[in-house]
Amino acid sequence: MTKKLYAPSAVRELGAQYGIRAVKRFGQHFLADKNIVDRIIEGAGIGAEDCVLEVGPGMGVLTAAAAAKARRVVAVELDGRLLPLLADVLGNYDNVRIVSGDILKIGLRDLLHPDEAGRGRLKIIGNLPYCITTPVILRFLEEGPPAESMTFMMQREVAERIGARAGEKAYGALTVAVRYRCETNLVMQVSREVFIPKPQVDSSVLRFDVRREKAARPQSEAMFFAVVRAGFGKRRKTLLNALTGLGGCGKEEIGRALAEAGIDAARRAETLELHEFAAVADAVCAFARVE
């Protein structure tokens, strides 16, 4: 990789050369620190047989580092202005393919060609724009191609929400959704000072190791997440009040369902562990007769 990508002054020069300034609505903050790039690649555990799917390559710093390690890299970039720059910066790598598109709209399972996905392991990486971090993570978990892991840079506050424990203020629906499907590991904390332009917040890099078996086994996954959404959607209310109406159940039926699950009706969603959400969902299904 060319060394100029690592220097903040050179990143500015590269942007000037291609007439590119960071666009606020894209949440663009370009990473300009070699140590951070190296630690992200190391934390993601990228190897010679891996296929890497990158969200938002930006100026290609992380892309090039991944390409030097992986068998194949496919990077999805929304900002069309960056495509000529990426073509030049990544021109020496024959194992990189840039896809122009919106990661929130593009067909995720259609991104990889059979020859790209057919061998080795899939690992997903990205420096996520703060404004779309949660939707991107949830979309990959729910709709993405089967991956071994996802390693994302994100706003530190979001990382804290993902890593929160039951009973903590940051614990919420995102925490439960991620923990249901993944084990998470903190790779590193990242200062705002290593980005061009500098964001208003610091960042964290998390690796999501996708579970072979989900952390709970509710009878109905749809009901499980309905309970989670309803509980945290009205997090100041007791579970009895927050869940009333779910699956067509009135307050009395929800009360009986909670009792059946062994859950105090006066508790709130942020106090429930994963297995307790599953127990409540199963009980609601029984009373609502939901398949």
Secondary structure, 3 states (H helix, E strand, C coil): CCHHHHCHHHHHHHHHHCCCCCCHHHCCCEECCHHHHHHHHHHHCCCCCCEEEEECCCCCHHHHHHHCCCCEEEEEECCHHHHHHHHHHCCCCCCEEEEECCCCCCCHHHCCCHHHHCCCCEEEEEECCHHHHHHHHHHHHHHCCCCCEEEEEEEHHHHHHHCCCCCCCCCCHHHHHHHHHEEEEEEEEECHHHEECCCCCCEEEEEEEECCCCCCCCCCHHHHHHHHHHHHHCCCCCHHHHHCCHHHCCHHHHHHHHHHHCCCCCCCHHHCCHHHHHHHHHHHHHHHCCC
